[in-house]
Amino acid sequence: MNPKLPFPNALQSLPGREVKGLCEALFVETEPHPETRPVMEIALDLQGIPGTRHYGFTRKAGPREPWYKRGMEMRSGRQITVVSQEELSAIAAAMQIDTVAPEWIGANIVTSGIPHLTLLPPGTRIVFAEATIVVEAANAPCRIAGKAIARHLTPDAPPGGLDLAFPAKAGGLRGVVASVERAGTIRAGEPITVKVPPQTLWQAE
């Protein structure tokens, strides 16, 4: 062990915990991109939601992965998009609009009762009665979703309004992307359990 490094139990750590919440609504892909449409249930398999853009174990690298060449095949951690009612309300307030509908920004799952959903650490499990998904990362807000919001609320406005306000105001509130760990059917209205793993703040020195 490097003598300059702090002993592990001296690092800032938090124990694991469980939080109970609710799956408020479910959505699957529709047009135009990135919008989704409501459904009452979704049959997940280990590649995600069959027939959708993000289905599969792999995907093409894009602007979110500048360390890879654009279009390079890579593992997909974006099978499922999860947002929370509470954070959508916070985004709408920050943007000074009445609502941000989850289907406008490509959500698949909407939760309630999970504090700070976007800040859930990677490895967190969201457990349904028949299926489990694993949080991969926070979802960064982008202008594509902003354009969808503008399309619904200000269709005649020139670019540079709500399309830019969304990525500017939704940081840390956009929800998470996840992959399927246990296949099964998930249903709107069912309770969920969020299993947050123990966390230790990594330090180089």
Buried (B, 14 or more C-beta within 10 A) or exposed (E): EEEEEEEEEEEEEEEEEEBEBBBBBBBBBBEEEBBBEEBEEBEBEEBBBEEBEBBBEEBEBEEEEEEEEEEEEEEBBBBBBBBBBBBBEBBBEBBEBEBBBBBBBBBBBBBBBBEEBBEBBBBBBBBBEBBBBBBBBBBBBBBBBBBBBBBBBEEEEEEEBBBBBBBEBBBBBBBBBBBBBBBBEBBBEBEBBBBBBEBEEEEEE
